[in-house]
């Protein structure tokens, strides 16, 4: 009863606008307990075509949400007419740093430039058979890096010129939920 500011649906790893996903996790708080198979059936009845639920698990009632550890993405280079040399991904993984300049809006509303080392977040990178770039990016308390920021560094093209390149999140890797204390 009354105003309750807690969220009812939580997405532990928010999806960036414009990125498709094959693996999203949602934590849904229910008003009453429901068996997992019944909840899955209810969700599937109301989802639009193309959207599906792969699993439903019960989590402890009072707990902290799951924490994202890593995200796997595919950057669809081939359909955008972009090519990377086969050794580009391996070179990025061996690099001591991958400097990148981000433009952010300051508190005063004016743009400011922030230096970031994208190498600190890059866990894996490889080209697939079709020439698309698959990357695995770490998520830390200090932040993470966006897939197109990596593409900007690897191609030398400004981020704004790469906005048309399609990106798909392939997998969300989350820390296991905490075990409830008994």
Secondary structure, 3 states (H helix, E strand, C coil): CCCCCCCCEECCCCCCCCCEECCCCCEECCCCCCCHHHHHHHHHHHCCCCCCCCCCCCCCCCCCCCCEEEEEEEECCHHHCCCCCCCHHHHHHHCCCCEEEEEEECCCCCEEEEEEEHHHCEEEEEECCCCCEEEEEECECCECCCHHHHHHHHHCCCHHHHCCCCEEEEEEEECCCCCCCC
